[in-house]
Amino acid sequence: MATFLSQLGRFAFRRRGLVVLLWLLALVGAGFAASTAAAPPADTFSMPGTESQKAFDLLHEKFPAARADGAAARVVIRAPGAGKITSPARRAQVEQLVKDLARAPQVARVVDPFQANAMSGDRTTAYAYVTYEARATELTDAAHDGLADAMERARDTGLAVEAGGDAVEIEQAMSGTGEKIGILVSAVVLLLTFGSLIAAGMPLLTALIGVGIGISGITALGSTLGLSSTTSMLAMMIGLAVGIDYALFIVSRYRSEIAEGRERAEAASRAVGTAGSAVVFAGLTVIIALAGLAVVNVPMLTKMGLTAAGTVAVAVLVAITFVPALLGFAPVRVLARRDRKQHTGKPLSKRQQRRAAKRAARGRPNLGARWAGFVLRHPVAVLLIGVVGLGAVAVPAAGLELGLPGEGTMAPHTTQRKAYDMLSDSFGPGFNGPLTVTVEAEDAKAAAERVRTVLEGVRGIDAVSPATVNPSGDTALLTVVPATGPTDPRTEDLVHSLRGATGGLASRSGASEILVAGQTAMFIDFSRTLDDALVPYLALVVGLAFLLLMVVFRSVLVPLKAALGFLLSVSAALGAVVAVFQWGWLADLFGVDQPGPIMSTLPIFMIGVVFGLAMDYEVFLVSRMREAYVHGARPAEAVVTGFRHGGRVVSAAAIIMTSVFAGFVVEDNDFVKMIGFGLAAAVLFDAFVVRMAVVPALFALLGKAAWWFPKWLDRLLPNIDVEGEKLNPRPGIPSEGTARENHLVG
């Protein structure tokens, strides 16, 4: 591996013009394809194999007239004080509102609440149902303004008017502020790390090109593969973060090789052969974690995972080809200003290279080496503080409550939340989460009426609508209003109870099949699907990554402690998410309008993404330790060497990745805000506590045992030269700086 990548890096460095031209052509081509592609489809949601999906497909087949996918709004009207909405004056005001709504652009139909008897029992509240000719994503600003203006005119008459539904505009669009903040902080960190504008700009430039190609590719294939506009959200977030980090590691290794006196093309070759190998395997772990989301069997998650994995693959290719090509254009200017003068002119001879390496070794130990020495002298204390601290942060995760976003979880000041609360107060808490019961039979109407009679006597059900029968008469539809709200555990118990009784109910009513669905039932099925997929997903991702790390590090214990460290960091991150977004701690600081249940998709997203990123830092840091170890250093010396060369760079990479993720916290979109916060916390915990403290402490306690590898397993698994042993012309010679490492570790 190292030999091949070394040759690739040398080729890219020497044929830099060709390589840069090819990548620019790829960017332009992807951009052109995206600009000429058909509009991406609207967001769709399906869960193959669930009862909700089966009922949904049945309704599409049996009720073709109801297949229109136009947007809808439910406008809720309440008379002021204790007044009646049916009084002549209020009735006239409501009828005028209905007329105003009907005149708004793109409106197909407005159902008058008086004609549909859509009024509460006390006659204080009513609602008008508005359907549109276009889907929610295709509504124009004029349509949104028409709805808002009609509501405002009705409010001027004294009525309380609010609206919910997908036709109501949600102010949660991605503003792009998150990416800008992340890029700005990344630029500052890179400048401080490298001390060179050229070196700082390279990772940013290459990351933007990689993300540009990835996102353009997703957009170009959107209509063909059914990739909606939200599919690229995760790809943007992950691609930008890893793209900067991967380039950072290769540029840093190039500077290190130059500092040891190597010729420029040779330095680029070795940088790609060593750091590039780590980038490839780190990228593979991220790709495995993201692509593994396919086992959840939710198409939306599968598409998001695969598109993000594709963007990461592009970032890896950019790092091992485009970065060395750019280094070829600025081989000296990429160095800090104070170091440029001594590396201009003719390349150093072999003797001069050895002297340069010795001078670099005699320098004062940097902060990374001093920190590693401290940990090696106090491993037990550092290990206990790290584990106990993360355990304390993880405690709130024990109270994790999962749910899906809805109008009932929106901020109290939004019109959707006000409409939701008005309907709950006037029509009962279950009105916002009705269940749909489908009945298939030869005489569906008669069977459905018998089913309705039974359901009306079930405890926990407030009302059952009359049956709606399809034109062929073989399928009927009942709407069931529970007595409890959509997120109430008793509603979930009711769904399970009804589904458990459908078999016997079908035989008694003469139905061939009865299905229980609806939005509330769909949420329940979605949560169960995620719960059932969690263990297989973890087994697949952790298993493949464990095998990959064994191949990379030729060790059993190193991958094991990497996986255990991941569990610590992801648990702590979930604890922080629960504390802020569910319990409301520091909610004002992070802009959380309405604390509530954590989105059901978040834990599995975090597990996949955090595992991949955690392995990134493990590979980058430990591969340098492994490199020193196979070149003759003692275990403790190898740890110090790894931190001396990699500590500062890994810290910078972690700060960059944290800033990229944290930048998304300022977005209005709730899911983006939550996942950005969770990933930023996870990176901080994993990089600075697990990899920087717990890992070296365990290495100190394990000693040579950390690199134990059974001989039979060594023969079985392929030996991939990740640490670049074959690139070293002087095998067996201890790595430079051995005297200093001896001083630090004692």
C-alpha positions in Angstrom: 0.0 0.0 0.0 2.7 2.5 1.1 4.8 1.7 -2.0 1.9 2.2 -4.4 0.8 5.4 -2.8 4.3 6.7 -2.7 4.6 6.2 -6.5 1.2 7.9 -6.9 2.3 10.9 -4.8 5.6 11.2 -6.8 3.6 11.1 -10.1 1.1 13.7 -8.9 4.0 16.0 -7.7 5.9 15.7 -11.0 2.9 15.8 -13.3 1.1 18.4 -11.2 -0.3 20.4 -14.2 -2.0 17.3 -15.6 -3.4 16.2 -12.2 -4.8 19.7 -11.4 -6.3 20.0 -14.9 -8.1 16.6 -14.5 -9.5 17.6 -11.1 -10.7 21.0 -12.4 -12.3 19.2 -15.4 -14.1 16.9 -13.0 -15.3 19.9 -11.0 -16.6 21.7 -14.0 -18.1 18.6 -15.5 -20.0 17.8 -12.3 -21.1 21.3 -12.0 -22.4 21.4 -15.5 -24.2 18.1 -15.0 -25.8 19.4 -11.8 -26.9 22.7 -13.5 -28.6 20.9 -16.4 -30.1 18.0 -14.4 -33.8 17.8 -13.7 -35.1 19.2 -10.4 -34.5 16.8 -7.5 -37.6 14.9 -6.3 -39.5 16.0 -3.2 -38.6 14.3 0.1 -40.3 11.0 0.4 -40.4 8.6 3.3 -40.9 4.9 3.2 -40.2 1.9 5.5 -40.4 -1.4 3.5 -41.7 -4.3 5.5 -43.7 -2.4 8.0 -47.5 -2.4 8.5 -47.7 1.3 8.0 -45.9 1.1 4.6 -48.2 -1.8 3.6 -51.3 0.2 4.4 -49.9 3.3 2.6 -49.3 1.2 -0.6 -52.8 -0.3 -0.3 -54.4 3.2 -0.1 -52.4 4.3 -3.1 -53.7 1.3 -5.1 -57.3 1.3 -3.9 -58.0 5.0 -3.6 -56.4 6.5 -6.7 -58.4 9.7 -6.4 -56.7 10.3 -3.1 -53.2 10.0 -4.5 -52.8 13.7 -5.2 -49.7 14.8 -3.5 -50.6 18.5 -3.2 -49.8 20.4 -0.1 -52.4 21.0 2.6 -53.0 23.4 5.4 -55.5 23.2 8.3 -56.5 26.7 9.4 -57.8 26.7 12.9 -60.2 29.5 14.0 -61.3 30.3 17.5 -63.8 32.9 18.7 -62.4 35.4 21.2 -63.2 34.9 24.9 -66.0 32.4 25.4 -67.8 33.4 22.2 -69.3 31.0 19.8 -67.9 30.5 16.3 -71.5 29.9 15.1 -72.8 33.3 16.1 -74.0 35.3 13.0 -71.1 37.8 13.2 -68.4 35.2 13.7 -69.9 32.9 11.1 -69.7 35.8 8.5 -66.1 36.4 9.5 -65.2 32.7 9.0 -67.0 32.6 5.7 -65.0 35.6 4.5 -61.8 33.9 5.6 -62.8 30.8 3.5 -63.3 33.1 0.5 -59.9 34.8 1.0 -58.2 31.4 1.3 -59.8 30.2 -1.9 -58.5 33.3 -3.8 -54.9 32.7 -2.8 -52.5 31.4 -5.5 -52.3 27.7 -6.2 -55.2 26.8 -3.9 -57.3 23.9 -5.3 -60.1 23.7 -2.7 -61.1 25.0 0.7 -63.5 23.0 2.9 -65.9 25.2 4.7 -66.0 24.2 8.4 -69.7 24.8 8.7 -70.5 22.6 5.7 -68.1 19.8 7.0 -69.2 20.2 10.6 -65.6 20.7 11.5 -66.4 22.4 14.8 -65.6 21.6 18.5 -68.4 20.4 20.8 -68.6 23.7 22.6 -68.7 25.6 19.2 -65.8 27.9 20.1 -63.3 26.4 17.6 -63.5 25.3 14.0 -61.0 24.5 11.2 -60.9 24.9 7.5 -59.0 22.4 5.3 -57.1 23.9 2.4 -55.6 21.8 -0.4 -53.2 23.1 -3.0 -52.5 22.2 -6.6 -48.7 21.9 -6.0 -46.5 19.9 -3.6 -45.2 21.7 -0.5 -41.7 22.1 -2.1 -43.3 23.7 -5.2 -45.4 26.3 -3.5 -44.5 29.9 -4.5 -43.9 32.8 -2.2 -47.2 34.2 -3.5 -49.0 31.1 -2.2 -47.4 31.4 1.2 -48.1 35.1 1.3 -51.7 34.6 0.3 -52.3 32.2 3.2 -50.6 34.5 5.6 -52.5 37.6 4.4 -55.9 35.8 4.6 -55.1 34.7 8.2 -54.0 38.2 9.1 -57.2 39.9 7.8 -59.2 37.4 9.9 -57.2 38.2 13.0 -58.0 41.9 12.4 -61.7 41.0 13.0 -60.9 39.6 16.5 -60.6 35.9 15.6 -57.7 33.8 16.8 -56.4 32.2 13.6 -53.4 29.8 13.3 -52.4 27.2 10.7 -50.6 23.9 10.5 -49.7 21.4 7.7 -47.0 21.1 5.1 -48.3 24.1 3.1 -47.4 26.5 6.0 -43.9 27.9 5.5 -41.3 26.7 8.0 -38.5 29.1 8.7 -35.9 26.4 8.9 -34.1 26.6 5.6 -30.4 26.0 5.4 -28.8 29.5 5.3 -25.2 28.4 4.6 -24.0 30.2 7.8 -22.8 27.0 9.3 -20.4 26.2 6.4 -19.1 29.8 6.5 -18.4 29.7 10.2 -16.7 26.3 9.9 -14.5 27.4 7.0 -13.5 30.7 8.7 -12.5 28.9 12.0 -10.7 26.3 10.0 -8.7 28.9 8.1 -7.6 30.5 11.4 -6.6 27.2 12.9 -4.7 26.1 9.8 -2.8 29.4 9.7 -1.8 29.1 13.3 -0.8 25.5 12.8 1.3 26.0 9.7 2.4 29.6 9.9 1.9 29.9 6.1 -1.0 31.2 4.1 -0.2 28.8 1.3 -0.2 25.8 3.6 -3.3 27.0 5.3 -5.1 27.5 2.0 -4.3 24.1 0.5 -6.6 22.0 2.8 -9.4 24.5 2.4 -9.1 24.6 -1.3 -8.9 20.8 -1.8 -11.8 20.3 0.7 -14.0 22.7 -1.2 -13.2 21.1 -4.5 -13.9 17.6 -3.1 -17.2 18.8 -1.6 -18.1 20.7 -4.8 -17.7 17.5 -6.9 -19.5 15.4 -4.4 -22.5 17.7 -4.0 -22.7 18.4 -7.7 -22.7 14.7 -8.4 -25.6 14.2 -5.9 -27.5 17.0 -7.6 -26.8 15.6 -11.1 -28.1 12.2 -10.1 -31.0 13.5 -8.0 -33.8 12.9 -10.4 -32.3 9.6 -11.6 -31.7 8.0 -8.2 -34.4 9.8 -6.3 -32.0 11.9 -4.2 -33.9 14.8 -2.6 -32.4 18.1 -1.8 -32.0 17.1 1.9 -29.9 14.0 1.0 -26.8 16.1 0.5 -27.0 17.6 4.1 -24.9 14.9 5.7 -22.5 14.7 2.7 -21.8 18.5 3.0 -21.2 18.3 6.7 -18.9 15.2 6.6 -17.2 15.9 3.3 -16.1 19.4 4.4 -14.7 18.1 7.7 -12.8 15.1 6.5 -11.6 16.9 3.3 -9.8 19.5 5.4 -8.4 16.9 7.8 -7.1 14.5 5.2 -5.3 17.3 3.3 -4.0 18.6 6.6 -2.3 15.4 7.5 -0.5 15.0 4.1 0.7 18.6 4.1 1.9 18.3 7.6 3.8 15.1 6.8 5.4 16.7 3.7 6.7 19.6 5.9 8.1 17.0 8.3 9.9 15.2 5.5 11.3 18.5 4.2 12.5 19.4 7.7 14.5 16.1 7.7 16.3 17.3 4.6 14.6 15.1 1.9 14.4 16.3 -1.7 11.0 17.8 -2.5 9.6 15.1 -4.8 10.9 12.4 -2.4 9.2 14.3 0.5 5.9 14.4 -1.3 6.3 10.7 -2.3 6.9 9.7 1.4 4.1 12.0 2.7 1.6 10.3 0.4 3.1 6.8 1.1 2.8 7.2 4.9 0.2 9.8 5.8 -1.7 8.9 2.6 -1.9 5.3 3.7 -3.5 6.5 7.0 -5.9 8.7 5.1 -7.0 5.8 2.9 -7.7 3.5 5.8 -9.3 6.2 7.9 -11.5 7.1 4.9 -12.4 3.4 4.6 -13.7 3.3 8.2 -15.8 6.4 7.6 -17.2 4.9 4.4 -18.0 1.6 6.1 -19.8 3.4 8.9 -21.9 5.5 6.5 -22.6 2.9 3.9 -23.6 0.5 6.8 -26.7 2.7 7.3 -28.2 0.6 4.5 -28.8 -2.2 7.0 -31.5 0.0 8.7 -33.7 -0.6 5.6 -35.0 2.9 5.6 -34.4 4.3 2.0 -34.0 7.9 3.2 -31.2 6.9 5.6 -29.6 4.6 3.0 -29.4 7.4 0.5 -28.0 9.9 3.0 -25.4 7.4 4.1 -24.3 6.3 0.6 -24.1 9.9 -0.8 -22.0 10.9 2.3 -19.8 7.9 1.8 -19.3 8.8 -1.8 -18.3 12.3 -0.9 -15.8 10.9 1.6 -14.3 8.7 -1.1 -13.9 11.8 -3.3 -12.1 13.5 -0.3 -9.7 10.6 0.0 -8.9 10.7 -3.7 -8.4 14.4 -3.6 -6.0 14.1 -0.7 -3.7 11.5 -2.2 -3.6 13.1 -5.7 -4.6 16.7 -5.8 -2.8 17.7 -2.6 0.7 16.5 -3.8 0.1 18.2 -7.1 -0.5 21.5 -5.3 2.6 20.9 -3.3 4.5 20.7 -6.6 3.5 24.3 -7.4 4.6 25.6 -4.0 7.2 23.1 -2.6 8.9 25.7 -0.4 6.2 28.4 0.1 4.2 25.7 1.9 6.7 25.9 4.7 6.7 28.5 7.5 8.4 31.7 6.5 11.3 31.1 9.0 12.1 27.7 7.4 12.0 28.6 3.8 15.5 30.1 3.4 17.3 26.9 4.5 15.3 24.8 2.0 15.8 26.9 -1.2 18.5 26.0 -3.6 20.0 22.5 -4.4 18.6 19.4 -2.6 20.6 18.1 0.4 23.0 15.2 0.1 22.4 12.0 2.0 24.9 13.2 4.6 23.2 16.6 4.9 19.9 14.8 5.3 21.2 12.8 8.3 22.5 16.0 9.8 19.2 17.8 9.3 17.4 14.9 10.9 19.7 15.0 13.9 19.2 18.8 14.2 15.4 18.2 14.2 15.8 15.5 16.8 17.9 17.8 19.1 15.2 20.5 19.2 13.2 21.2 22.3 10.4 18.6 22.8 7.1 20.1 21.6 3.9 20.2 23.5 2.7 16.9 22.1 5.8 15.1 23.2 5.7 16.7 26.7 2.1 15.8 27.1 2.8 12.2 26.1 5.6 12.0 28.6 3.3 13.3 31.3 0.7 10.6 30.5 3.3 7.9 30.4 4.5 8.9 33.9 0.9 9.0 35.3 -1.1 6.5 33.3 -3.5 5.4 36.0 -4.5 8.9 37.1 -5.0 10.1 33.5 -7.0 7.0 32.6 -9.3 7.3 35.7 -9.9 11.0 35.1 -10.7 10.5 31.5 -13.1 7.5 31.9 -14.9 8.9 35.0 -15.3 12.3 33.4 -16.8 10.9 30.2 -19.0 8.6 32.2 -20.3 11.5 34.2 -21.1 13.4 31.0 -22.8 10.3 29.6 -25.2 10.0 32.6 -28.1 12.0 30.9 -28.1 9.5 28.0 -29.8 7.0 30.4 -32.9 9.3 30.2 -32.9 9.4 26.3 -36.4 9.8 24.9 -36.8 9.4 21.1 -39.4 10.9 18.8 -39.9 12.4 15.4 -40.3 16.1 14.7 -43.8 17.3 14.4 -45.9 20.4 14.9 -46.4 19.5 18.6 -42.6 19.8 19.2 -42.2 23.1 17.4 -41.4 26.3 19.4 -44.5 27.7 21.2 -44.4 31.0 19.2 -44.9 29.3 15.8 -48.3 29.3 14.2 -48.0 25.5 13.6 -47.6 24.9 17.4 -50.4 27.3 18.3 -52.7 25.5 15.8 -51.7 22.1 17.2 -52.4 23.2 20.8 -55.8 24.8 19.8 -56.9 21.5 18.2 -55.8 19.5 21.2 -57.6 21.7 23.6 -60.9 21.8 21.6 -61.0 18.4 20.0 -58.9 16.2 22.3 -55.2 15.3 22.4 -55.6 12.5 20.0 -57.1 14.7 17.2 -53.6 15.7 16.0 -52.6 12.0 15.7 -55.5 10.0 14.2 -55.0 6.3 13.2 -56.0 5.0 9.8 -57.6 1.5 9.8 -58.0 -0.2 6.4 -60.4 -3.0 5.9 -60.3 -5.3 2.9 -63.3 -7.5 2.1 -65.7 -8.5 -0.7 -68.3 -6.3 1.0 -65.9 -3.7 2.5 -68.7 -1.4 3.6 -70.5 -4.0 5.7 -67.2 -5.4 7.2 -66.0 -1.9 8.0 -69.2 -1.0 9.8 -68.8 -4.1 12.0 -65.2 -3.2 12.7 -66.3 0.4 13.5 -68.8 -0.9 16.1 -66.1 -3.0 17.8 -63.6 -0.1 17.8 -66.1 2.4 19.3 -66.1 0.2 22.4 -62.3 0.0 22.8 -60.9 1.8 25.8 -58.6 4.6 24.7 -60.5 5.5 21.5 -62.4 8.8 21.4 -64.1 8.5 18.1 -64.3 6.4 14.9 -65.4 8.0 11.6 -67.9 6.4 9.3 -66.3 4.1 6.7 -65.1 5.5 3.4 -65.3 2.9 0.6 -63.4 2.9 -2.6 -65.2 2.7 -6.0 -64.8 -1.0 -6.4 -66.2 -1.7 -2.9 -63.4 -4.0 -1.8 -61.5 -1.6 0.6 -62.8 0.7 3.3 -61.1 3.3 5.4 -61.8 4.2 9.0 -60.3 7.2 10.9 -59.7 6.5 14.6 -59.1 9.3 17.1 -57.3 8.1 20.2 -58.0 9.6 23.6 -54.3 10.4 24.1 -51.8 12.4 22.1 -49.4 11.1 19.4 -46.4 11.0 21.7 -48.2 9.6 24.7 -47.0 6.0 25.6 -50.6 5.0 25.9 -51.2 5.7 22.2 -48.3 3.4 21.4 -49.9 0.7 23.6 -53.2 1.3 21.8 -51.6 0.8 18.4 -49.9 -2.5 19.5 -53.2 -3.7 21.1 -55.2 -3.0 17.9 -52.7 -4.7 15.7 -52.7 -7.7 18.0 -56.4 -8.0 17.7 -56.8 -7.5 14.0 -56.6 -11.2 13.2 -59.6 -12.1 15.3 -61.4 -9.0 14.3 -61.0 -9.8 10.7 -62.5 -13.2 11.0 -65.5 -11.9 13.0 -66.2 -9.0 10.6 -65.8 -11.0 7.4 -62.7 -9.0 6.4 -59.7 -10.6 4.6 -57.2 -8.2 6.2 -57.2 -5.2 8.6 -54.3 -2.9 8.9 -53.6 -0.1 11.4 -51.6 2.9 10.0 -51.6 6.7 10.1 -48.8 9.1 11.0 -48.7 8.1 14.7 -48.5 4.4 13.8 -45.8 5.3 11.2 -43.7 7.0 13.8 -44.0 3.9 16.1 -42.9 1.7 13.2 -40.0 3.9 12.4 -38.7 3.9 15.9 -39.1 0.1 16.1 -37.3 -0.3 12.8 -34.3 1.8 14.1 -34.3 -0.2 17.4 -34.3 -3.5 15.5 -31.5 -2.4 13.2 -29.2 -1.0 15.8 -27.5 -4.2 16.9 -27.0 -5.6 13.4 -25.6 -2.2 12.3 -23.2 -2.0 15.2 -22.1 -5.6 14.6 -21.5 -4.9 10.9 -19.7 -1.6 11.2 -17.6 -2.4 14.3 -16.8 -5.9 13.0 -15.5 -4.7 9.6 -13.6 -1.8 11.1 -12.1 -4.0 13.8 -10.9 -6.4 11.0 -9.5 -3.4 9.0 -7.7 -2.0 12.0 -6.1 -5.4 12.8 -4.8 -5.5 9.2 -3.4 -1.9 9.6 -1.8 -2.2 13.1 -1.1 -5.9 13.3 -2.5 -6.0 16.8 -5.6 -7.3 18.6 -5.7 -4.9 21.5 -5.2 -1.7 19.6 -8.5 -2.1 17.6 -10.2 -3.3 20.8 -9.4 -0.2 22.8 -10.2 1.9 19.8 -13.8 0.4 19.8 -14.1 0.8 23.6 -12.9 4.4 23.4 -15.6 5.1 20.7 -18.3 3.8 23.1 -17.1 6.3 25.7 -17.1 9.3 23.4 -20.4 8.5 21.7 -22.1 7.9 25.1 -20.8 11.2 26.4 -21.9 13.0 23.2 -25.4 11.5 23.5 -25.5 12.6 27.2 -24.6 16.2 26.1 -27.4 16.1 23.4 -30.0 14.9 26.0 -28.9 17.6 28.5 -29.2 20.4 26.0 -32.0 19.4 23.6 -34.2 17.3 25.8 -33.7 18.7 29.3 -33.1 22.2 28.1 -29.7 22.9 29.9 -28.1 25.9 28.3 -31.0 25.9 25.8 -30.8 29.7 25.3 -27.1 29.5 24.6 -27.5 27.0 21.8 -30.7 28.5 20.4 -33.0 25.6 21.4 -36.5 27.0 21.3 -38.4 24.0 22.5 -36.6 21.2 24.4 -38.2 17.8 23.8 -37.6 14.2 22.6 -34.4 13.5 20.6 -35.0 12.8 17.0 -35.2 9.0 16.4 -32.6 9.1 13.6 -30.0 10.9 15.7 -28.5 8.0 17.7 -27.9 5.8 14.7 -26.5 8.7 12.7 -24.2 9.6 15.5 -23.0 6.1 16.1 -22.1 5.7 12.4 -20.5 9.0 11.9 -18.7 9.2 15.2 -17.3 5.7 14.8 -15.9 6.6 11.5 -14.4 9.9 12.7 -13.1 8.2 15.9 -11.2 5.7 13.9 -9.8 8.6 11.8 -7.9 10.0 14.8 -7.0 6.5 16.0 -5.4 5.7 12.6 -3.6 9.1 12.3 -2.2 9.0 15.8 -1.4 5.3 16.3 -0.1 4.8 12.7 2.8 7.1 13.6 3.4 5.2 16.8 3.3 1.9 14.8 5.8 3.4 12.3 8.2 4.3 15.1 7.7 0.9 16.8 8.5 -1.2 13.6 11.5 1.0 13.0 13.0 0.0 16.4 11.6 2.3 19.0 10.5 1.0 22.4 6.8 1.1 23.1 7.0 4.2 25.3 9.3 5.9 22.9 6.9 5.1 20.0 4.1 6.8 22.0 6.1 10.0 22.4 7.2 9.9 18.8 3.6 9.6 17.7 2.6 12.6 19.8 5.6 14.6 18.8 4.8 14.3 15.1 1.0 13.8 15.3 -0.3 15.5 18.5 -0.4 19.0 17.2 -1.8 18.0 13.8 -4.5 15.8 15.3 -5.4 18.6 17.7 -5.7 21.0 14.8 -7.7 18.5 12.8 -10.1 18.0 15.8 -10.6 21.7 16.3 -11.3 22.1 12.6 -13.8 19.3 12.5 -15.4 20.6 15.7 -15.7 24.0 14.2 -17.2 22.7 11.0 -19.9 20.7 12.9 -20.4 23.4 15.6 -21.1 25.9 12.8 -24.3 24.1 11.9 -25.6 24.7 15.4 -26.5 28.3 14.3 -28.8 26.9 11.6 -32.6 27.1 12.1 -33.2 23.5 11.0 -33.8 21.5 14.2 -32.2 18.2 12.9 -29.2 20.0 11.5 -28.7 21.9 14.7 -29.0 18.8 16.8 -26.7 16.6 14.7 -24.1 19.4 14.4 -24.0 19.8 18.2 -23.8 16.1 18.8 -21.0 15.5 16.3 -19.0 18.5 17.6 -19.3 17.2 21.2 -18.3 13.7 20.0 -15.2 14.9 18.2 -14.1 17.0 21.2 -14.6 14.1 23.6 -13.0 11.5 21.3 -10.0 13.5 20.1 -9.0 15.3 23.3 -10.1 12.9 26.0 -10.1 9.4 24.4 -7.3 9.6 21.8 -5.1 12.2 23.6 -5.4 10.9 27.1 -7.0 7.4 27.5 -5.2 5.9 24.5 -1.6 6.8 25.6 -2.4 5.8 29.2 -3.5 2.4 28.0 -0.3 2.1 25.8 1.7 2.9 28.9 0.0 0.2 31.0 0.1 -2.4 28.2 3.6 -1.9 27.0 4.7 -4.4 24.4 1.4 -6.3 24.9 -0.4 -3.6 23.0 1.3 -4.9 19.8 0.6 -8.6 20.5 -0.7 -10.4 17.4 -1.1 -14.2 17.2 1.2 -15.7 14.6 -1.6 -17.7 12.9 -3.6 -14.5 12.5 -0.5 -12.7 11.2 -0.2 -15.4 8.5 -3.9 -15.3 7.7 -4.4 -11.5 7.3 -2.7 -9.6 4.5 0.3 -7.5 5.5 -0.3 -4.0 4.2 2.6 -1.7 4.7 0.7 1.3 6.1 3.6 2.6 8.2 5.9 2.8 5.2 8.5 0.3 6.4 9.4 -0.6 2.8 10.1 3.1 2.1 12.8 3.3 4.8 16.2 2.6 3.3 17.7 2.0 6.8 15.5 -0.6 8.5 16.2 -1.4 12.0 17.7 2.0 12.8 15.8 3.6 15.7 13.8 6.6 14.7 15.2 10.1 15.2 14.7 11.6 18.5 15.3 8.4 20.5 17.4 10.2 23.1 14.8 12.8 23.7 12.1 10.1 23.9 14.2 8.3 26.5 14.5 11.5 28.5 10.7 12.1 28.4 9.6 8.6 29.3 12.4 8.0 31.8 
